[in-house]
């Protein structure tokens, strides 16, 4: 295959129908999250709710961190009637989307000043249903296409997700402002119409769910394993009722087997993989906690920060994700996983460079004979470059990482295993990030950004080790298939 042809194939993957479906499902996934975080906090504060209460209300989002707890049910439990009509994945997807719509409407129709408890309860329901939707969409993405399409599907999903976050953030605020009377006074009706508009946009995901295909997942092996567990219980404990043995076997195969499966497939290599999963994003997550305080301390205005982070940042993240999908298709997942980790750590050094301009907003002055006024390179221009590079790198890294995580899952337990990975990947970085403010107070921003770049270096060595000693998922699957079928 020629280089030109291979690049053409890498780019043409974005024309796949499955990629377009993930873009629409990404929009459906990204819409609810800000409606229970940033936008909701804005509404509550404008209504005069205490900041401490708003902070506690943000705990509604903890559902996203614990979704692995009910992911096994989503993986194995069919829904009455709906599963027969739509299939297991699409039935759960539709149910979660309808719950999101109902809960957002509940928020819209509830006055937080009169019924704050009910208001927050609806927010918790939005977060729970949204986390459930995430579980299903991740499983759907993994099950509906082979690994060669995963990078492009991840990039499309991320694009839809980011666009939805803009709609749920800036869009919701704009609608609330338009529906008001033009004054700064709090008007509940304006927020009501804004949230009802957001609920109506969930139709994008609902319609996509109704018209997309149900992925085909081989569950024969899982069912056989459950029957074997049931038979073993009946033999070892003949006094137990058949129904109880069936229930215990189902519980074990649903909640325990998915985790055992991962370790049985990779052996001690699973520890290396989990170490990578837990640390891959540590450099950018730890740095990101102090990003906004850094911009404020650098005395950039809110308008400047909003313009750069929401415009340049989002655009470059989407470009990076799209580029990552092409590069993974062309060069493979692990190579781009390494490149993404390297770029994520290296771009933190550009923040350290920006920090050196705190006392000198004009970085360079260029004087040309044909210019009446010398042109100045300010630290705001540098901010644009730094955030653009950082988000471009982040987009590539995220696309590669999602593709890698997807390749690790057994499709028989895709929802459970991916939910576990996505929870593990943020646990260590967020814990370490909790100390970031203390570090900055003691050592300053320059040292902080250099340190966040340095803690990303071990990740590079971990990827190299994994590339050398851990069997590729495809090769592992092929080996298991031959072991299970000696005649093949």
Phi, psi and omega in degrees: 000131180288160178299317181299316181295319183292323176294321179297319178296321181296322181281324185293347180298336180286351178271357180294141178300322181296328178292318178297322178298319180291330175298314181291320177291328175297321176298317180296326181283325184279341185293315187287332193298317179286338180289346174245005177238259188301308183295319179296320178297321178299313179301310183297320180292320178296330178283352178093014178288140182300146180298324179298320179293320178298320178298315178295325180297333180293343177296348175304329182285357178297344178303327181293331182279340184245020183294340179296341184289325179250003176302322178302325178294318178296326181293323191243337190269117175282149178267135180303137176069303184300317181296327178293322183279314189253339188100164187296312183293310184292329179293317177295322180297314180296317180299315180296321180293319178294324176295320178298313180301313182297319182289322177295318176297324177298318176299313184301323187266004181251134178274115182294337180282336180257326183224063185297322180299314178294320179303311181291326177299320176295324177296319176299320179294321176301313182296317180297312180294323179293318177297321177296318177299319178300317179304314185289317182295320177299316179295318180300315181299316182293321187276340188268356181202152177289174186300328183297339178261351188296322182296315179294321179293323177295318179295318178295318178300314181296323178297311178298321181298312181294319178297321179295324178294325175295317180297315182286343178263278181297322181295315180296319178295320180296316179297318179299322179291319181294325183278353177276183182263012177092356178263170180274357183292149179291131178226109184297325183297326179297316178292325178301310180294326178296313182289327175295324177295320178296319178299322181294331180289345175293348175301333177302311180289322181296314179296319177299318179300318184290332186253350178278169184272157174271122181294145180268116181239127180285112180252006183301314181297321180294317180294321178296322179295321179295318179296323178294320177296319179298315181296321179296319178295319180295324180287315183283332182227072185296343181281347181282141177297150180301319181298320179292318178299319178298316180296317179295320179295319179296317180297317181294315181292335182274316188258335184254316184304319180303323180282321177296322181302317182299314182289328178290328180286322186253349179060220181291342176297338179301328179293320176297317181296315180295326176297320178292315180301319184286338187243351188303318185261015185297323183297311184279329179290316179296318178295320186297332180298324183263004184297307182296315174302324178296316179299319180295315181293335175280358176067031169283145181282162178300323179296319179294315181297315181297316182297316185285312184287322184275334180261292181297318182299310181295315180301314183289329175297316180293320176297316180297318179296316178296316177297321178299319178299319179293315182294322179294319177299325184276319189244349180102160188289310187295323180296316181284333173299318177295313180300317180298317179295320179296313181294321180298319178288317184295322182291341174296333177292332178290331173292324176297321176297317179298324181296333180288347182265010184303321182265002182216082184301334178267111185280310179221153174236126181250125179245123178235148181299329184272002176255129177292324181238131179303141180270134183248134172267109183263170178289344173289320174298321179294323177300317179301315181294317183296312181293323178298313179295318182297316181286327174299313179296318180298321178297317178296314182296317181295317179300316180293320183292317178297320179296319179295313179300320180297324182289340183280338188280147169274125186298341176289337181229034190300317182296314183293311185291320179291323176299322178295312180300315183293335175282317180298325188293340181252350186296302181295311180302318181289327176294312179297321181299336179299338180264003186297319180297320178297319180297314180297319179300326184268328188236348178092168185290321182301311179297324180297311182293323177295320179293319179295329175291320183294323182288352175274348183293315179303332178298322180298315179294325179295320178296319179298315180298315181297320179298331183271325190248338184269128179299141176296142181307320181296317179294323178297315179297319179296319180296316180296322180296320180291324179294319180286336182232082183302335181284346183285000000 
